[in-house]
Amino acid sequence: MSKRIVQLSEKDLGEAVAEAVECGIIKSRDELFITSKLWCSDAHPDRVLPALQNSLSHGGVSDTRSHETLAEIPPSVNQVEMNLLWHQKKLREFCKENNILPSGRQRDILGN
């Protein structure tokens, strides 16, 4: 099976995963690498795990793992806003110290 990157809403993702399993395209969701976004409004320590559980359940990929188990799974990539004026130096240093790959995107400020 070829690997493709597809961006879907959480609801669309859940439907696509269920259909792919039903059609035999994949055996289970364990064959997938699914990413989601933690909104800034959910970045408070008390909000991270509930936001993750909500994202997983809306995406149809929730499982029976407890919040404690999910908390033990470290992030591998942190996609953040970075640009010529906002380098995110402290965050990049934190990511490096914790073996997290920072991924940044910059809008085309020159209109090119």
Secondary structure, 3 states (H helix, E strand, C coil): CCCCCCCCCHHHHHHHHHHHHHHCCCCCHHHCCCCCCCCHHHCCHHHHHHHHHHHHHHCCCCCCCCHHHHHHCCCCEEEEECCCCCCCHHHHHHHHHCCCEEEEECCCCCCC
